[in-house]
C-alpha cells in the first residue's frame, strides 16, 4: 500500500511558489501556486495509473511527496526529480531489461529502446502534445541534456544546482505509462474503475 501524501500538513508561505513547467502550447513557462492546496492538487493530478506495478508506483509516489515538500523547501523538488528518474529507470528495467545483456543495460540504452524498438513518438507523450514540444531527443541523445545525463549529473554531482527541469515529473509519468501501456490494458479488461 502506498502512503498517501495528501495528509502531510504544509505551512502557509509568505510568497507564492513559482515552478518552471510547460504550459498549454509552450514548453516553457512558470506556474504560480498561492496556496498549498493548489500545489497539492496539481501534484495529485500527476498520479500514475494504479495498474502500474506497486514497486514503481511507490517510487514515483516518493518523488511526488518530495515535490510536495518543495512547498517548504524548493530544493526538495530537485531531489524529487532524481527520485522520479530512478522510478523511470526501474520501470524501464522491468519492461525492457530482458532485451539487454546486463552490462549493456544502461539508463541511456533503455531510454533509446523506448523510442527505437518500442516505437514511442512525441504524439504518444501527453506533455509533449499539450505544450507543442518534443521529448524524444532527450531519450535518444539528439537533445542535450538527455534524461540519462540529467539523472547522472544529479546522482554524481550536486542535485540542488539550478532550477527544476520544467515538467520532469509529468514527463516521467507519461513515459512510465507508455512503457506499461500493454500491461495496463491487459489488467483493465473486466475491471471497472
C-alpha positions in Angstrom: 0.0 0.0 0.0 1.3 3.4 -0.9 1.2 6.0 1.9 -1.0 8.9 0.9 1.0 12.2 0.8 -2.2 14.2 0.9 -2.3 14.3 4.7 1.2 16.0 5.1 0.4 19.4 6.6 2.0 22.3 4.8 2.5 25.7 6.3 1.5 29.0 4.7 4.1 30.7 2.6 4.9 34.4 2.6 5.4 34.3 -1.2 3.8 32.1 -3.9 5.7 29.1 -5.2 6.7 29.6 -8.8 7.7 26.4 -10.6 9.0 26.1 -14.2 6.5 23.9 -16.1 5.4 23.6 -19.7 2.1 25.4 -20.2 -0.5 24.9 -22.9 1.2 25.2 -26.4 4.5 26.3 -24.9 7.3 24.1 -23.4 8.5 27.0 -21.2 6.7 28.9 -18.6 6.1 29.1 -14.9 3.1 28.0 -12.9 2.2 30.0 -9.8 0.8 28.4 -6.6 -0.5 30.8 -4.0 -1.8 28.1 -1.6 -0.6 24.7 -0.5 -3.8 23.1 -1.6 -3.3 24.3 -5.2 0.2 22.7 -5.2 -1.1 19.5 -3.7 -4.0 19.3 -6.2 -1.5 19.9 -9.1 0.7 17.0 -7.9 -2.3 14.7 -7.2 -3.3 15.3 -10.8 0.0 13.8 -11.8 -0.7 10.5 -10.2 0.3 7.4 -12.1 -2.1 4.7 -13.2 -3.0 2.3 -10.4 -2.4 -0.7 -12.6 1.4 0.1 -12.9 3.2 -2.4 -10.5 3.3 -1.3 -6.9 7.1 -1.1 -6.7 7.2 1.5 -9.5 4.1 3.4 -8.2 5.7 3.6 -4.7 8.9 5.0 -6.1 7.0 7.5 -8.2 4.8 8.4 -5.2 8.0 9.2 -3.2 9.0 11.6 -6.0 5.6 13.3 -5.7 6.0 13.6 -2.0 9.4 15.3 -2.4 7.8 17.7 -4.9 5.0 18.4 -2.4 7.6 19.1 0.3 9.1 21.6 -2.1 6.4 23.9 -0.9 8.5 24.2 2.3 12.0 24.0 0.7 12.2 24.3 -3.1 15.5 22.2 -3.1 13.4 19.2 -2.4 11.9 19.5 -5.9 15.3 18.8 -7.3 15.6 15.7 -5.1 12.1 14.7 -6.3 13.4 14.9 -9.9 16.2 12.4 -9.1 13.7 10.0 -7.4 11.3 10.4 -10.4 14.1 9.4 -12.8 15.0 6.5 -10.6 11.4 5.4 -10.8 11.5 5.7 -14.6 14.7 3.6 -14.8 13.1 1.0 -12.5 10.0 0.8 -14.8 12.2 0.5 -17.9 14.3 -2.2 -16.4 11.1 -4.1 -15.5 9.6 -3.7 -19.0 12.7 -3.9 -21.3 15.6 -5.2 -19.1 15.4 -8.7 -20.6 16.2 -7.3 -24.0 19.8 -6.4 -22.9 22.8 -8.2 -21.5 23.3 -6.8 -18.0 26.5 -4.9 -18.9 24.6 -3.2 -21.8 21.5 -2.3 -19.8 22.2 1.4 -19.1 19.6 4.0 -18.5 20.5 5.7 -21.8 20.1 2.4 -23.6 16.7 1.7 -22.0 15.5 5.2 -23.0 16.7 4.7 -26.6 14.9 1.3 -26.6 11.7 3.0 -25.7 11.9 5.0 -29.0 13.9 2.8 -31.4 12.3 -0.5 -30.6 9.0 0.1 -28.7 8.1 2.9 -31.2 7.5 5.9 -28.8 6.8 9.2 -30.6 6.1 12.7 -29.4 2.5 12.2 -30.4 2.3 9.5 -27.7 3.6 11.7 -24.9 0.8 13.8 -23.5 3.0 16.5 -22.1 4.7 17.0 -25.5 1.3 17.1 -27.2 -0.1 19.6 -24.7 2.8 22.0 -24.9 3.6 21.5 -28.5 7.2 20.3 -27.9 9.4 17.3 -28.4 10.8 15.0 -25.7 12.2 12.2 -28.0 15.6 13.9 -28.3 16.0 13.7 -24.5 15.6 9.9 -24.8 17.7 9.2 -27.9 20.6 11.7 -27.3 19.6 14.1 -30.0 18.8 16.8 -27.4 21.3 17.6 -24.6 21.0 17.1 -21.8 19.3 13.7 -22.1 17.3 12.3 -19.2 20.2 9.9 -18.6 22.6 12.8 -18.4 20.3 14.7 -16.1 20.0 11.7 -13.8 23.8 11.0 -13.8 24.6 14.7 -13.0 22.1 14.6 -10.1 23.3 11.3 -8.8 27.0 12.0 -9.1 27.1 15.8 -8.7 25.1 18.4 -6.9 21.4 17.6 -7.2 20.5 21.0 -5.9 22.1 23.0 -8.7 19.8 25.4 -10.7 16.1 25.5 -11.3 14.0 22.3 -11.6 13.6 20.9 -15.1 10.3 22.1 -16.3 7.7 19.3 -16.3 10.1 16.5 -15.5 7.7 14.7 -13.1 4.9 14.8 -15.7 7.2 13.6 -18.5 8.3 10.7 -16.3 4.7 9.8 -15.6 3.9 9.8 -19.3 6.9 7.6 -20.1 6.1 5.1 -17.4 2.5 5.0 -18.6 3.7 4.3 -22.2 6.1 1.6 -21.1 3.3 -0.2 -19.2 0.5 0.6 -21.7 0.0 -3.1 -22.7 0.2 -4.2 -19.1 -2.3 -1.6 -18.1 -4.6 -2.6 -21.0 -4.3 -6.3 -20.1 -5.2 -5.6 -16.5 -8.0 -3.3 -17.4 -10.1 -5.9 -19.0 -13.2 -6.6 -17.0 -12.1 -4.2 -14.3 -14.4 -1.2 -13.6 -12.7 1.9 -12.1 
